[in-house]
Amino acid sequence: MSHSVSLCLVLHNHQPVGNFDGVIEQAYQDSYLPFLDVFESFDPLKISLHTSGPLMVWLAEKHPEYVHRVAGLVAAGRIEIIGGPFYEPILPMLPSRDRIGQIRRYTEYLNATFSTNVLGMWMPERVWESNLTADIARAGIAYTVLDDYHFKAAGLAEEELQSYFLTEDDGNVLRVFPGSERLRYTIPFEAPEKTIEYASAFAQKFPGSVLVFGDDGEKFGTWPDTKYHVYERGWLRSFFSLLQQNAGWLKTQTLSEVVNEHAPRGKVYLPDCSYREMTEWALPVPQQNLYDEITHQLHEHPRWNEIQQFIRGGNWRNFKVRYAEANEMYARMMLVSRRLEVARQLGEDTQALNQIEDQLYRGQCNCPYWHGAFGGIYLPHLRNAIYRELIQADTALDRLQHGDGVWVEATTDDYDFDLRPEVRLANDRVIAFVAPAVGGMLYELDLRDVSHNLLATIQRRPESYHRKVLRGNKQPEGAVASIHDRVVFKQEGLDQRLQYDQFARKSFLDHFYDNDVPFERIADGTAVERGDFVAMPYEAKLRRGAGKVQLQLCRDGNAWGVPLRITKALTIEAGEARLQVAYLLEGLPRERQFHFALEWNFAGMPAGADDRYFYDEHGGRLGHLGKRLNLASKQHLGLIDQWQGLDVFLSLNRPTNLWAFPIETVSQSEGGFELVHQSVCVMPHWLVQGDVEGKWSVKMDINLARTHQPSILAEHFGHSVVMTPVA
């Protein structure tokens, strides 16, 4: 062939912070190792390789021989190491200091590990905003890879995307490569010849140009059905053989070689964007459905190839709107980042701050902050891992401030960026965040001893793909589909398990229901709310005493149209992993009963295991944590997870009926649709009636501790809490 083209194969291998060791090992055996085994034998093919920091640290510890082999190929000039932010955060969600810090730290690590000079980086999830340019360039990076979708959104035609471009911000210049969406779908899902044919047509039309494939290395063996397809059926060997056979006109090059040998095509300013599928997932569900319907209809339009470049979805940042839980993690991360920066300015211990910085950076790993074709925010172990890092960092910062003794404090700030103040109650054992403006909701509860947020919960909400669950779509037998097109059900009857919540699954929430409401309506989220206290504003007042702090919350509202006042208080004391809760209801008529329920949720305590169960005040087991309980006239209930060392024990000063039930989501992951246990909801409830003054009250202790002998936990109750109605 008289014309030629360069092909850059850019692999992105990634495992998130907190992923199970066995899962990473399986990915190593199914993808990373066999790919390297095949690639080594095809000299002189070249690739650019990005391995995310969490995975690289794991490989260095578990499989140093793999790292050594990669280093040998780097020295031979066959692999270019691509950097990026160390722990794979979405860069637009970080403050500038953390963007630059993460990139520089990983560059230093990779340079030392592979004796190289890293100049390129992988853009996590290709989430791009123009103001990233300056920070990336200041961090020492010369070039990165995005999608051709970004460039088309800027108005460039496909025939113009023949090499890399320059972009600029505040005088800082960066090279950006357009990765081919066409190649993302042909490699490895279509016959290897399809890619060669596409490259040949490109070479004929645009001789001397550059094609870039940039995508997940896990699609070579880890994604469903790909191990058999890529290795056992020989797709990868066939592909590499064809590349060798056509090396006269189809040349594999690293990104660095292209930068050194090819001039840029020109300059471009790219809009805020990501890959096409990500922009769809960021939309609200009704708009996702509409987007899907319209694009499917337009596919039949004779000018679809011209139209599609002007169609795109939403902005990645709106995942923090779609999922309030993502915003909670984000806000927590930002608080730790701000506190760390203040500690740096105060000149605190450098070694301690470096450790805190690493924990902060690990807590910025992107995977549980959003959701698309992978489990993301719906995976409890990933959410828990993020909070574990942030809680450890926050605890270390508190230790620098307070020392090793016992202490307690209460602070207020707009912690979640909604222009309304939240309250942080903290001592040396626990941290509690409360949102007075949202029902006085307790939305984070951290137990420092085990670095666990008991309110890393998630609300059951509609997802666009639930339409597929209801239709029961399945993948044709024997087909190898992209992860974005695959439809597999990991369990039967998922269409019967779709349940949605009206309100956030948090704690310290106040409900009024019909007196005869069925328990099933409560558990499946369809019970009618008869009061206006959940998610509505409460007035807040802080009280500080010797060795304790108390947050008092008050709201004048109504139930069934009857005016009522609720005053509730949350108290913590120095040195104790215990919440003291008190309620006072006023304005209750004496001649009528009201069905009043308190909602408490506890996350990170999985179901279906013998060492994770409910128990009573005598230590008697009441069933595993996935069971529904409907108990009458109780004053105590415990939840225990012996494996994690979590023990929650509730004690009330008056008998109550108790509901307890699991919160489970039907969510999508790379393995298919599945039911995921998210948390346990516990609801004490009463038919309340006013005394001669129209009042009713209750007190409750919630003990949070490492695993105890359950039989002695009942003795913890008995401490009183001062309850003064807020004026």
PALOPA-138979 format. One record per residue (C-alpha): residue number from 0; x, y, z. Coordinates in steps of 0.02 Angstrom, whole numbers. Example, Ala and Ser with C-alpha at 12.3 -4.5 7.8 and 13.67 -1.06 7.14 Angstrom:
# PALOPA-138979
- voti;X;Y;Z
- 0;615;-225;390
- 1;684;-53;357
# end
This chain:
# PALOPA-138979
- voti;X;Y;Z
- 0;0;0;0
- 1;68;172;-47
- 2;-11;260;100
- 3;20;237;285
- 4;-60;272;453
- 5;2;265;633
- 6;-99;171;763
- 7;-83;213;948
- 8;-150;77;1061
- 9;-177;155;1233
- 10;-231;34;1370
- 11;-306;92;1533
- 12;-298;-38;1673
- 13;-390;10;1831
- 14;-457;-61;1994
- 15;-540;55;2120
- 16;-486;88;2298
- 17;-574;-38;2409
- 18;-606;-171;2278
- 19;-598;-349;2342
- 20;-427;-430;2330
- 21;-501;-582;2245
- 22;-583;-476;2112
- 23;-419;-388;2071
- 24;-327;-554;2067
- 25;-456;-623;1946
- 26;-435;-471;1833
- 27;-247;-497;1840
- 28;-263;-679;1788
- 29;-397;-645;1657
- 30;-335;-481;1580
- 31;-172;-402;1633
- 32;-61;-557;1635
- 33;-125;-644;1477
- 34;-120;-481;1379
- 35;62;-458;1428
- 36;99;-640;1384
- 37;30;-617;1209
- 38;102;-443;1181
- 39;280;-490;1229
- 40;295;-612;1084
- 41;244;-485;951
- 42;400;-380;935
- 43;406;-240;876
- 44;225;-192;915
- 45;210;-46;1035
- 46;78;16;1157
- 47;52;156;1282
- 48;2;85;1451
- 49;-89;171;1592
- 50;-110;77;1755
- 51;-205;172;1889
- 52;-119;202;2055
- 53;-228;86;2161
- 54;-194;-57;2041
- 55;-10;-17;2021
- 56;18;-18;2209
- 57;-74;-186;2217
- 58;31;-259;2074
- 59;193;-201;2154
- 60;144;-292;2314
- 61;59;-448;2245
- 62;144;-475;2077
- 63;311;-384;2070
- 64;363;-503;1929
- 65;231;-422;1818
- 66;297;-247;1857
- 67;474;-309;1819
- 68;418;-378;1649
- 69;332;-214;1605
- 70;490;-120;1655
- 71;589;-228;1535
- 72;471;-183;1392
- 73;483;0;1440
- 74;673;-11;1430
- 75;656;-96;1260
- 76;549;47;1195
- 77;394;-59;1168
- 78;287;10;1310
- 79;265;192;1353
- 80;206;222;1531
- 81;62;345;1542
- 82;30;436;1705
- 83;-117;531;1777
- 84;-188;574;1948
- 85;-127;441;2070
- 86;-293;370;2132
- 87;-399;397;1976
- 88;-511;541;2031
- 89;-627;635;1914
- 90;-520;792;1899
- 91;-659;923;1890
- 92;-719;872;2063
- 93;-551;913;2145
- 94;-481;1078;2202
- 95;-335;1136;2096
- 96;-206;1094;2230
- 97;-263;912;2235
- 98;-267;894;2046
- 99;-87;950;2032
- 100;-34;854;2187
- 101;-109;689;2128
- 102;-31;702;1954
- 103;141;751;2016
- 104;145;615;2147
- 105;101;479;2023
- 106;226;544;1895
- 107;363;534;2027
- 108;309;358;2076
- 109;306;295;1896
- 110;470;377;1850
- 111;554;292;1998
- 112;471;123;1968
- 113;505;111;1781
- 114;659;223;1760
- 115;564;327;1633
- 116;506;505;1602
- 117;316;514;1606
- 118;247;655;1499
- 119;74;589;1452
- 120;-77;554;1560
- 121;-241;461;1557
- 122;-393;570;1589
- 123;-503;475;1712
- 124;-667;431;1625
- 125;-615;563;1496
- 126;-712;691;1597
- 127;-649;855;1528
- 128;-669;1038;1571
- 129;-565;1175;1490
- 130;-496;1242;1653
- 131;-407;1077;1681
- 132;-280;1125;1548
- 133;-182;1242;1659
- 134;-171;1123;1808
- 135;-121;975;1699
- 136;15;1076;1613
- 137;78;1145;1780
- 138;89;967;1844
- 139;216;930;1706
- 140;105;837;1582
- 141;126;870;1396
- 142;-15;768;1318
- 143;-172;669;1356
- 144;-307;566;1270
- 145;-491;611;1257
- 146;-626;543;1140
- 147;-664;599;963
- 148;-835;637;1038
- 149;-758;786;1129
- 150;-687;854;967
- 151;-848;830;870
- 152;-941;921;1009
- 153;-821;1066;975
- 154;-876;1066;792
- 155;-736;966;710
- 156;-781;842;574
- 157;-718;663;581
- 158;-603;689;432
- 159;-513;826;528
- 160;-465;709;671
- 161;-305;645;592
- 162;-183;680;735
- 163;-171;773;900
- 164;-220;953;932
- 165;-164;1092;1047
- 166;-274;1171;1179
- 167;-235;1313;1299
- 168;-291;1393;1461
- 169;-215;1544;1548
- 170;-65;1531;1433
- 171;-35;1347;1471
- 172;-31;1232;1318
- 173;-76;1047;1314
- 174;-81;919;1173
- 175;-243;818;1162
- 176;-269;659;1060
- 177;-441;608;994
- 178;-476;426;1036
- 179;-585;338;908
- 180;-758;284;966
- 181;-767;171;813
- 182;-613;77;873
- 183;-682;65;1050
- 184;-825;-37;979
- 185;-729;-142;852
- 186;-589;-187;974
- 187;-611;-326;1027
- 188;-795;-354;987
- 189;-783;-370;799
- 190;-668;-477;693
- 191;-488;-411;691
- 192;-504;-385;503
- 193;-635;-250;533
- 194;-507;-141;622
- 195;-379;-169;484
- 196;-508;-124;352
- 197;-554;35;445
- 198;-371;84;463
- 199;-341;47;278
- 200;-484;159;224
- 201;-418;294;341
- 202;-242;277;268
- 203;-307;290;90
- 204;-409;444;132
- 205;-288;528;253
- 206;-111;465;221
- 207;13;498;360
- 208;-123;520;491
- 209;-140;450;667
- 210;-275;335;737
- 211;-295;317;926
- 212;-379;177;1020
- 213;-395;218;1205
- 214;-499;108;1319
- 215;-506;-11;1466
- 216;-383;-154;1472
- 217;-515;-256;1563
- 218;-611;-276;1400
- 219;-472;-398;1355
- 220;-525;-538;1470
- 221;-616;-469;1623
- 222;-775;-404;1544
- 223;-905;-541;1528
- 224;-871;-670;1391
- 225;-711;-582;1334
- 226;-584;-704;1409
- 227;-645;-843;1297
- 228;-663;-727;1148
- 229;-497;-634;1165
- 230;-381;-775;1219
- 231;-458;-947;1198
- 232;-531;-909;1027
- 233;-372;-811;987
- 234;-441;-639;946
- 235;-290;-547;1018
- 236;-160;-656;931
- 237;-253;-637;768
- 238;-260;-449;790
- 239;-76;-432;832
- 240;-31;-548;686
- 241;-128;-438;567
- 242;-40;-284;636
- 243;128;-368;602
- 244;76;-423;428
- 245;22;-247;384
- 246;168;-159;468
- 247;224;-88;302
- 248;83;38;305
- 249;4;16;478
- 250;131;66;610
- 251;100;49;796
- 252;173;196;890
- 253;170;263;1067
- 254;93;432;1101
- 255;265;504;1139
- 256;330;448;969
- 257;184;531;882
- 258;216;693;977
- 259;399;688;926
- 260;368;643;743
- 261;203;727;698
- 262;152;909;701
- 263;-13;954;785
- 264;-164;971;671
- 265;-205;1139;747
- 266;-284;1216;900
- 267;-451;1174;979
- 268;-550;1225;1133
- 269;-656;1079;1191
- 270;-823;1095;1283
- 271;-856;1015;1451
- 272;-881;835;1400
- 273;-843;651;1426
- 274;-866;497;1320
- 275;-1038;483;1241
- 276;-1111;353;1360
- 277;-1057;452;1513
- 278;-1150;607;1454
- 279;-1307;500;1439
- 280;-1289;425;1613
- 281;-1269;598;1691
- 282;-1443;649;1634
- 283;-1597;636;1747
- 284;-1691;474;1714
- 285;-1837;550;1614
- 286;-1712;640;1502
- 287;-1608;481;1484
- 288;-1762;390;1423
- 289;-1806;531;1304
- 290;-1627;541;1241
- 291;-1627;354;1208
- 292;-1793;359;1114
- 293;-1744;509;1007
- 294;-1571;444;960
- 295;-1643;274;914
- 296;-1769;360;801
- 297;-1637;472;723
- 298;-1527;322;684
- 299;-1645;290;539
- 300;-1626;468;473
- 301;-1527;475;310
- 302;-1416;613;382
- 303;-1386;530;551
- 304;-1196;530;527
- 305;-1202;719;512
- 306;-1332;746;647
- 307;-1255;641;786
- 308;-1107;756;819
- 309;-1229;888;879
- 310;-1317;774;1003
- 311;-1249;746;1177
- 312;-1311;724;1353
- 313;-1267;804;1519
- 314;-1120;857;1625
- 315;-1030;735;1741
- 316;-1048;854;1890
- 317;-1235;823;1890
- 318;-1206;650;1961
- 319;-1192;748;2124
- 320;-1371;806;2091
- 321;-1439;638;2032
- 322;-1366;554;2186
- 323;-1369;657;2346
- 324;-1256;521;2419
- 325;-1121;566;2292
- 326;-1130;747;2346
- 327;-1114;692;2528
- 328;-953;598;2489
- 329;-891;743;2384
- 330;-927;869;2522
- 331;-841;758;2650
- 332;-689;745;2538
- 333;-684;934;2514
- 334;-692;961;2702
- 335;-541;848;2729
- 336;-448;936;2588
- 337;-482;1108;2664
- 338;-431;1049;2837
- 339;-271;975;2768
- 340;-228;1138;2681
- 341;-254;1234;2844
- 342;-141;1110;2935
- 343;-6;1137;2803
- 344;-17;1324;2826
- 345;-1;1302;3014
- 346;159;1203;2988
- 347;99;1040;3065
- 348;205;881;3063
- 349;256;852;2881
- 350;265;663;2895
- 351;92;654;2971
- 352;23;772;2838
- 353;97;665;2698
- 354;4;514;2767
- 355;-156;614;2780
- 356;-132;675;2602
- 357;-118;496;2539
- 358;-280;451;2629
- 359;-366;603;2555
- 360;-306;559;2380
- 361;-366;380;2401
- 362;-534;448;2458
- 363;-548;541;2292
- 364;-552;382;2185
- 365;-694;412;2063
- 366;-787;246;2049
- 367;-918;262;2189
- 368;-954;445;2149
- 369;-1060;403;1995
- 370;-1152;263;1906
- 371;-1169;199;1729
- 372;-1135;26;1657
- 373;-1032;-21;1810
- 374;-1091;-38;1990
- 375;-1017;127;2046
- 376;-1111;214;2186
- 377;-1224;62;2209
- 378;-1078;-45;2271
- 379;-1072;-31;2462
- 380;-892;-92;2478
- 381;-833;49;2364
- 382;-930;183;2458
- 383;-865;113;2623
- 384;-686;117;2558
- 385;-699;301;2515
- 386;-769;344;2686
- 387;-638;237;2771
- 388;-499;341;2694
- 389;-585;506;2730
- 390;-628;459;2910
- 391;-449;404;2942
- 392;-383;567;2870
- 393;-507;671;2970
- 394;-466;575;3129
- 395;-281;606;3104
- 396;-315;792;3080
- 397;-420;794;3240
- 398;-278;708;3331
- 399;-159;845;3275
- 400;-283;974;3341
- 401;-344;890;3502
- 402;-208;766;3549
- 403;-242;590;3610
- 404;-360;632;3754
- 405;-549;634;3760
- 406;-639;786;3690
- 407;-803;844;3612
- 408;-851;988;3499
- 409;-993;1056;3392
- 410;-968;1162;3237
- 411;-1083;1232;3102
- 412;-1048;1269;2920
- 413;-1121;1245;2748
- 414;-1038;1075;2737
- 415;-1135;1011;2586
- 416;-1138;1170;2480
- 417;-1325;1208;2481
- 418;-1315;1380;2565
- 419;-1395;1308;2722
- 420;-1295;1270;2879
- 421;-1263;1092;2937
- 422;-1200;1039;3109
- 423;-1049;930;3147
- 424;-1048;848;3318
- 425;-884;760;3353
- 426;-785;682;3492
- 427;-636;565;3500
- 428;-748;415;3457
- 429;-884;471;3335
- 430;-928;605;3208
- 431;-1108;652;3166
- 432;-1168;769;3028
- 433;-1346;837;3040
- 434;-1445;940;2914
- 435;-1574;1045;3010
- 436;-1647;1111;2848
- 437;-1685;935;2785
- 438;-1794;861;2922
- 439;-1656;876;3051
- 440;-1583;727;2960
- 441;-1429;637;3026
- 442;-1342;602;2861
- 443;-1170;542;2915
- 444;-1120;443;3069
- 445;-938;392;3081
- 446;-868;267;3204
- 447;-684;310;3217
- 448;-630;144;3293
- 449;-668;51;3131
- 450;-666;202;3012
- 451;-843;166;2956
- 452;-988;278;2909
- 453;-1147;193;2968
- 454;-1246;310;2855
- 455;-1157;272;2690
- 456;-1331;223;2632
- 457;-1416;246;2465
- 458;-1596;285;2420
- 459;-1692;165;2309
- 460;-1730;267;2154
- 461;-1782;239;1972
- 462;-1646;207;1844
- 463;-1664;213;1656
- 464;-1610;31;1639
- 465;-1754;-25;1751
- 466;-1856;-25;1591
- 467;-1749;-170;1533
- 468;-1778;-258;1699
- 469;-1966;-241;1677
- 470;-1957;-300;1496
- 471;-1843;-445;1541
- 472;-1723;-414;1396
- 473;-1585;-543;1383
- 474;-1425;-557;1282
- 475;-1435;-676;1132
- 476;-1344;-838;1172
- 477;-1165;-844;1108
- 478;-1153;-657;1072
- 479;-1005;-554;1132
- 480;-1071;-379;1165
- 481;-995;-219;1228
- 482;-1022;-188;1412
- 483;-1139;-46;1362
- 484;-1256;-161;1264
- 485;-1256;-317;1372
- 486;-1417;-371;1459
- 487;-1397;-511;1587
- 488;-1498;-548;1745
- 489;-1397;-621;1889
- 490;-1556;-666;1985
- 491;-1734;-713;1943
- 492;-1882;-602;1984
- 493;-1789;-436;1988
- 494;-1939;-350;1910
- 495;-2033;-390;2072
- 496;-1895;-311;2178
- 497;-1900;-136;2103
- 498;-1945;-22;2248
- 499;-1922;165;2266
- 500;-1906;280;2416
- 501;-1989;448;2437
- 502;-1852;514;2550
- 503;-1667;488;2583
- 504;-1625;329;2681
- 505;-1544;419;2827
- 506;-1577;434;3015
- 507;-1660;545;3146
- 508;-1811;560;3030
- 509;-1989;583;3092
- 510;-2139;500;3008
- 511;-2326;497;3033
- 512;-2422;353;2951
- 513;-2599;286;2947
- 514;-2635;196;3109
- 515;-2665;32;3018
- 516;-2530;47;2885
- 517;-2468;-127;2831
- 518;-2286;-164;2870
- 519;-2261;-214;2687
- 520;-2304;-37;2632
- 521;-2172;32;2750
- 522;-2038;-89;2689
- 523;-2070;-64;2504
- 524;-2075;126;2518
- 525;-2257;151;2466
- 526;-2333;204;2632
- 527;-2418;374;2626
- 528;-2335;510;2731
- 529;-2466;596;2841
- 530;-2353;728;2919
- 531;-2244;868;2853
- 532;-2088;837;2957
- 533;-1980;726;2844
- 534;-1860;830;2738
- 535;-1936;994;2801
- 536;-1838;1129;2895
- 537;-1810;1122;3082
- 538;-1746;1264;3190
- 539;-1581;1220;3270
- 540;-1496;1266;3433
- 541;-1331;1205;3504
- 542;-1301;1178;3689
- 543;-1130;1148;3761
- 544;-1097;1079;3933
- 545;-954;1000;4030
- 546;-891;859;3920
- 547;-1043;853;3806
- 548;-1135;943;3666
- 549;-1318;938;3619
- 550;-1407;987;3460
- 551;-1589;1033;3485
- 552;-1706;1038;3335
- 553;-1884;1103;3332
- 554;-2021;1112;3201
- 555;-2200;1172;3203
- 556;-2289;1065;3075
- 557;-2441;955;3063
- 558;-2501;775;3048
- 559;-2668;742;2962
- 560;-2689;932;2964
- 561;-2676;942;3155
- 562;-2544;1069;3211
- 563;-2402;985;3307
- 564;-2231;1031;3372
- 565;-2085;910;3375
- 566;-1931;950;3476
- 567;-1791;825;3465
- 568;-1615;822;3534
- 569;-1454;731;3493
- 570;-1317;727;3625
- 571;-1141;656;3624
- 572;-1016;654;3767
- 573;-827;655;3765
- 574;-750;482;3759
- 575;-912;390;3716
- 576;-966;300;3557
- 577;-1148;333;3598
- 578;-1290;443;3538
- 579;-1420;502;3663
- 580;-1585;543;3577
- 581;-1739;626;3652
- 582;-1908;675;3579
- 583;-2047;787;3641
- 584;-2211;799;3544
- 585;-2330;941;3589
- 586;-2505;987;3535
- 587;-2568;808;3531
- 588;-2757;792;3558
- 589;-2804;676;3702
- 590;-2948;596;3608
- 591;-2850;539;3455
- 592;-2702;424;3422
- 593;-2564;467;3298
- 594;-2451;337;3219
- 595;-2276;406;3248
- 596;-2117;320;3184
- 597;-1931;359;3199
- 598;-1821;307;3054
- 599;-1642;248;3079
- 600;-1536;168;2944
- 601;-1372;74;2965
- 602;-1259;39;2817
- 603;-1111;-74;2786
- 604;-1181;-221;2884
- 605;-1218;-351;2748
- 606;-1353;-483;2754
- 607;-1353;-670;2732
- 608;-1208;-719;2845
- 609;-1210;-811;3012
- 610;-1102;-679;3097
- 611;-1215;-534;3046
- 612;-1381;-535;3136
- 613;-1512;-450;3246
- 614;-1514;-490;3432
- 615;-1617;-447;3586
- 616;-1567;-384;3758
- 617;-1523;-559;3813
- 618;-1410;-594;3664
- 619;-1540;-704;3580
- 620;-1529;-706;3392
- 621;-1677;-636;3294
- 622;-1618;-677;3117
- 623;-1488;-615;2992
- 624;-1485;-434;2938
- 625;-1580;-466;2777
- 626;-1734;-524;2872
- 627;-1891;-420;2900
- 628;-1938;-402;3083
- 629;-2106;-346;3151
- 630;-2086;-346;3340
- 631;-2211;-293;3473
- 632;-2180;-207;3639
- 633;-1989;-203;3638
- 634;-1865;-85;3718
- 635;-1702;-155;3645
- 636;-1634;-211;3478
- 637;-1457;-249;3424
- 638;-1373;-266;3254
- 639;-1204;-349;3244
- 640;-1074;-378;3110
- 641;-940;-480;3195
- 642;-828;-486;3042
- 643;-812;-296;3033
- 644;-822;-271;3221
- 645;-981;-167;3209
- 646;-1110;-172;3347
- 647;-1262;-58;3357
- 648;-1378;-72;3508
- 649;-1538;30;3528
- 650;-1619;53;3698
- 651;-1782;149;3730
- 652;-1857;207;3893
- 653;-2033;152;3844
- 654;-2096;-3;3753
- 655;-2111;13;3566
- 656;-2163;-88;3417
- 657;-2014;-112;3302
- 658;-2001;-131;3114
- 659;-1835;-183;3039
- 660;-1806;-224;2856
- 661;-1667;-223;2725
- 662;-1647;-89;2593
- 663;-1602;-175;2429
- 664;-1574;-100;2257
- 665;-1591;-175;2085
- 666;-1438;-103;2002
- 667;-1327;-128;1851
- 668;-1146;-184;1848
- 669;-1029;-259;1719
- 670;-1092;-431;1770
- 671;-1275;-388;1738
- 672;-1426;-334;1840
- 673;-1424;-388;2022
- 674;-1504;-362;2192
- 675;-1385;-274;2312
- 676;-1408;-262;2501
- 677;-1375;-80;2545
- 678;-1425;-53;2727
- 679;-1544;-100;2867
- 680;-1688;13;2917
- 681;-1746;9;3098
- 682;-1907;100;3143
- 683;-1976;110;3320
- 684;-2159;163;3307
- 685;-2304;202;3425
- 686;-2486;252;3425
- 687;-2456;411;3525
- 688;-2584;508;3623
- 689;-2563;671;3717
- 690;-2563;682;3907
- 691;-2663;816;3998
- 692;-2545;946;3923
- 693;-2550;869;3749
- 694;-2372;804;3766
- 695;-2283;639;3732
- 696;-2098;599;3748
- 697;-1972;460;3724
- 698;-1785;437;3750
- 699;-1668;322;3659
- 700;-1485;274;3671
- 701;-1389;210;3521
- 702;-1229;125;3571
- 703;-1097;112;3434
- 704;-949;4;3477
- 705;-835;-135;3427
- 706;-912;-306;3449
- 707;-969;-338;3628
- 708;-1051;-481;3718
- 709;-1231;-437;3673
- 710;-1300;-488;3842
- 711;-1215;-344;3931
- 712;-1263;-209;3807
- 713;-1433;-179;3885
- 714;-1344;-112;4038
- 715;-1282;38;3938
- 716;-1453;117;3939
- 717;-1504;228;4083
- 718;-1409;388;4048
- 719;-1529;533;4037
- 720;-1523;679;3916
- 721;-1580;853;3963
- 722;-1729;900;3855
- 723;-1773;1084;3850
- 724;-1895;1137;3713
- 725;-1822;1267;3596
- 726;-1906;1434;3616
# end
